[in-house]
Amino acid sequence: MSAPRREPRTLYEWFATTAEAYPDLTALEVDGERLTYRELRELAEALAGEILTACGGRAPRRVGLATRPGVGTYAGYLAVLRLGAAVVPLNSAFPAARMATIAENAALDLFLTSRGAPEGWSVTPVLHMTEERLAALRADRNRDRGPVLTGAPDASAAVPDDDGLAYLLFTSGSTGTPKGVPVSHRNISAFLRYVIDRYELGPGCRMAQNIGLAFDPSVFELFGAWGSAATLVVPPAHELAKPARFVAREEITHWFSVPSVITMADRTGGLAADSMPSMRWSLFGGEQLTAQQAAAWKRAASRSVVENLYGPTEVTIVTTQYRLPERVEDWPRTANGTVPIGAVFPHLESLVLDESGKPAGEGEEGELYVRGVQRFAGYLDEADNEGRFLDASGVAGTPPAGGVPGEKDWYRTGDLVRVLADGVLVHQGRADQQVKIMGQRIETGEVEAALRAQDGIVEAAVLALPGPDGQLRLEAACTGRPRTAAELRQALTATLPRYMLPQKFSHLDGLPLNVNGKLDRRALAEILAAARD
C-alpha cells in the first residue's frame, strides 16, 4: 500500500503536488504558448537557480516580481516560492516612485523582471529575464531534465513553515503611503482547501486569469488552478471588455472578476443569451454586485452557478459567499439592489457591531469583524495596526493602540453590512473613506495627501461619486492657487497609479465644514454634483 500523500502546506507545494500527479496536463496558456505542468515546473526550477546565482548562492527572503503577464512572469512567481521566499508583486503600470517606495518598505533582496527595471532604479539588484535568456533556459531544460536545485546552496533549507510569508501585497494607505499586507502559507492554504472543493476545480477545468498579479484575487486564480490540476488561461488585456467571446473560444469553465466587467460587456452588446455555454462557475467580487448585473451575466452563462464573493486582502482574498438560486425569480430583493455577500466561510468567525459596539441583530446594520485561520497576523508596519483589531477578550473590547494583534483578535474590515436571516449579510458601504472602483481598493486619504503635496494646493478632498454612466469615479475639490486639471493630473502621475487619479477637479474658495469644524462630505458631494448640472 502506498503512503498517503501529504497535504500541501505552502503555495509551492500546492503546485508541485499537482505537477507530480499530472505532469502532462496543461498548466498554463498565455500569449499563444501552452506549458504542461512538467514544463512549467522545470522552467520554474531553472529560474530558481538563476535567482540563487543572482543572490550570491543564498536563498532570498523577498523578491519583487514585475507583473506583466507572460510565461516568464508565471514561472518566476513559482521560482520565488520554490526558494522559500515571499513574492512581492510590483505593478508594472505603477509610477516608478511608487514601485521604489514599495521595494524599500518590503526590504526586497531582488527584483525579477522581463522588461528591466524603471529608469534610474537603484533600490535593489535586478534580474532581467529577457525573452532570449528565458528561451535559453527552456532549451537547457529540454536537453537535461535533471532538477536544477539539487545540491544548490541553501536550497534545501529554504522551505518555509506554515506561518512563513507566502506573498506581500501593498494596498492604498490613508496616510499617503501604501500599506504592506503579509499573507502566510497557513492563511492561503486554508483558503485553497475550501475553495478548490467548493468550486469543483480539477483536471479538465479551465480557469480564466483576469486579475492583475498585484491584487490578491489573482492568487485564487493561479493556485485554484495549479492546486487542482486545472488549466490557467490568460486572456489578452483587450478581451476583458468582451468576455463572452473569450470564454466561448477558450471553453472557460471558471470565471472570477469584478462586476464592472459585466456592465462594460452588456453596454456594448457583448453578453448575448447563452453565449458562454462552457461556463460552470461565475464568481464576482471586489465591489458590489447588483441584481441587474447578475441577471445580465446569467442570461449569457445560463448553465453557470453565480456566486457573489467578498473579502478584504487582510483576511486572504475571500471571506463570504452567496450563491444565487438557479431561477432568477427566486433571487432575493435587497433595499439597495445588490446581491447579498452571504455568510462567512464555515471555518471563519464573524461579528457585526452597531455604532454603540453591541452585536447587530437581524435587520440591523453594523460593521463587520472577522477572525480565523485566514486572518493575517498584522501589517508590515505595526503602526498601521492601530484601530484595526478588536481585543478578543470581549465584544466591547478596546482596539489596541498598535503592535502585533493577538491571534484570536477580530479584524475590523471597515465594511458596513445589514444582517438578514441565517447570518446572510448585505454590503451597505464603508465606515471609512476607502472605496473600490473597478475592484481597485483606494483610500481617498492617499489621493488627498498627494494633492496637498502639489504646489499651490492648500486643502484637498476626494470623493467617489457616480459618473454619467452610473459607475463610480473619483472627483477632487481643492483650495489655494487654481491649477488646471491637466496640470494636476500630470503631477499626480509621478506618485499615484492611473486608477487612483481623479477624473474631475474642482477649485473652491473653501471646503464645506460641519458644526464640529470637520469636512462635510455630504455637502461637498452636493456642491460637486451641482457643478456638473
SULLINZI-V37945 format. One record per run of one state. SS is the DSSP state (h for helix, s for strand, l for the rest). FROM is the first residue (numbers start at 1). LEN is the number of residues. Records with the same first field share a line. If there is no record, write none. Layout:
# SULLINZI-V37945
SS = FROM-LEN + FROM-LEN
This chain:
# SULLINZI-V37945
l = 1-10 + 22-4 + 31-2 + 55-7 + 67-4 + 83-3 + 91-5 + 107-3 + 114-12 + 129-2 + 144-21 + 172-7 + 199-7 + 209-8 + 227-4 + 234-3 + 251-3 + 258-2 + 268-13 + 285-5 + 301-4 + 311-2 + 316-4 + 324-4 + 331-7 + 339-3 + 345-3 + 354-5 + 360-5 + 373-6 + 380-2 + 386-3 + 391-19 + 420-1 + 424-1 + 431-3 + 438-2 + 453-4 + 467-5 + 481-4 + 493-5 + 501-3 + 508-5 + 514-5 + 520-1 + 533-1
h = 11-11 + 37-18 + 71-12 + 96-11 + 131-13 + 185-14 + 217-10 + 237-14 + 260-8 + 291-10 + 313-3 + 328-3 + 382-4 + 421-3 + 444-9 + 485-8 + 498-3 + 521-12
s = 26-5 + 33-4 + 62-5 + 86-5 + 110-4 + 126-3 + 165-7 + 179-6 + 206-3 + 231-3 + 254-4 + 281-4 + 290-1 + 305-6 + 320-4 + 338-1 + 342-3 + 348-6 + 359-1 + 365-8 + 379-1 + 389-2 + 410-10 + 425-6 + 434-4 + 440-4 + 457-10 + 472-9 + 504-4 + 513-1 + 519-1
